[in-house]
Amino acid sequence: MARRKTDQQEKLLSRSIAIRVTQREYHRLEGMRQKSDCHSIGELIRRILSGKPITLFHQDTSLDQPMEELARIRQELRAIGVNINQITRHFHASPRESKRLLLAQQALEQFAKVEAKVNLLLSLISQLAKKW
């Protein structure tokens, strides 16, 4: 199926301009393209020549380690929550008092783990707050 022709002929890129650049300039342009919202070097150069804005994206690698730590804590808290839910389900299903006491002690141990993780989480957040 063929493409429909546009009504705005003046917006078509119909003329070709060839230029040569040094290897260093090419790498610089390619680096800009990778960090920008442009899909090709040609698009980047067209925007530069026409004076249109180029959005450059920057990634702050100094926060990578704390973010990985936060993600790990989130996974651990989720696993502890699943354990607590399972213990609670067994607690309510158990008719024996001795079994309920054992399950209550296990739940208490899991809540102690939650407290430790929350304290670690709060210390990480306070460190991040100092950076900001």
Secondary structure, DSSP 8 states (H G I E B T S, - for coil): ------S-GGGS----------HHHHHHHHHHHHHBS-SSHHHHHHHHHHT----B----GGGHHHHHHHHHHHHHHHHHHHHHHHHHHHHHH---HHHHHHHHHHHHHHHHHHHHHHHHHHHHHHHHHHH-
